[in-house]
Every structure is written in C-alpha cells, then in structure tokens.
C-alpha cells in the first residue's frame, strides 16, 4: 500500500517550503510499506545550523497555514538534525555532515521515492531557455 494522497501532498508542501529556504538534496521516501507509524520521510540538508533552523521554521509555517501542527519536534536546540513528526510525514532536516554520516537515504533505499522538483530550479531552467 502506497502513501496516502494526504501524506504525499503534505510532504510535497513541506519539500517546497524547504526548497524556498535553499535546502539541499531534498528527498521524499515512501516508507508506508515498511513502517506502520508514518507514510513518508522527507530528508533535506543544509550547510549550517542557522540554515537548518530557517528551513524548519519555513516548513512549520507552511504546514501550519494548511492546518497541520507537528505532534513531536526534536533536535531544535542544537540545529544539527531537527525532526518534525506530522504523523503521516516525518521531516528530517540535517546538517550536511549528519546527512552524510547517518545515511538515511541508504537505509531506506529499497523504498520508492516520491518525485519532487524544486520550483526554483524549474523556473531557473525556463529562464535559461529564453
């Protein structure tokens, strides 16, 4: 059973908010077949603690505007790896070093990836074609 439509929409909205704050290497992984506690993991990284915090704030603002609040939040104080749990979607925003070290992408490599294209990259590519 694949991730619910609600989970996919929520994850894509969070990914767009992360991209707006220049998150790097954004990946959405459908873990619904492997876990009963959530449908989607959103992984994103940033080069600094400050940027991790900005990305997390942007995601929370975007999803709060859509009526969603995290049921759990971890790691905010040090800003190296922040986890936001929205039940259907779990967001991991990590410093680049933590992303490389823990390799969550590799741990879940057998799960399907939900396609996501950063809207800014699409717009930039369109501008180059002119």
Helices and strands as residue ranges (DSSP letters): H 5-20, E 24-30, E 40-46, H 49-65, E 72-74, E 81-85, E 89-95, H 96-102, H 104-107, E 113-114, H 119-128
